[in-house]
Amino acid sequence: MIYPANFEQKVGFDRLREQVAALCTIRGGRERLCAEQFSTSQADVERRLALADEMEQETGSVCGVCMGRTARRIRAALVVVEE
């Protein structure tokens, strides 16, 4: 599927990214977050979730935001896509 250039704005992902970036306390983390783009690649999404899981296990949060429930929902959606 081809997504329009403004897809992130249409679904509100840009606002979510800004909200999470505001919670980041390390400039490098904030810059890395802002550089991330929407992806339809299952492997890329799973890699990003694994990184978020690792950070959550180490700190209890990702940029101050508990991601456990969100990550589980994304993984469940990926399983449905695979089937």
Sequence and secondary structure as in RCSB ss.txt:
>XXXX:A:sequence
MIYPANFEQKVGFDRLREQVAALCTIRGGRERLCAEQFSTSQADVERRLALADEMEQETGSVCGVCMGRTARRIR
AALVVVEE
>XXXX:A:secstr
    TTHHHHHTHHHHHHHHHHH  SHHHHHHHHH      HHHHHHHHHHHHHHHHHHSSBTTB  HHHHHHHH
HHHHHHH 
